[in-house]
Amino acid sequence: AALEDSSIDVTVDVTELMGAEIYLYLNCGEETKMIARVSSRSKSRAGDNIKVALEASRIHIFDKDTERCIVH
């Protein structure tokens, strides 16, 4: 696959339906948390272990203390 080198294994913690998309709240390791915005057709559910591909041009990183975006 085109993004195979940038894919990681994560666990779905929570799913949140937001109309035409779903927010997946993901755990990657002990302390790393991510949120992925996916199609509302996603079949991922809380507790699922899935693989996600990261596209560098679409990543936003926030400071956990200030909640300010530090990379976008």
Helices and strands as residue ranges (DSSP letters): G 4-6, E 7-17, E 21-28, E 32-39, E 49-53, G 56-58, E 61-62, E 69-71
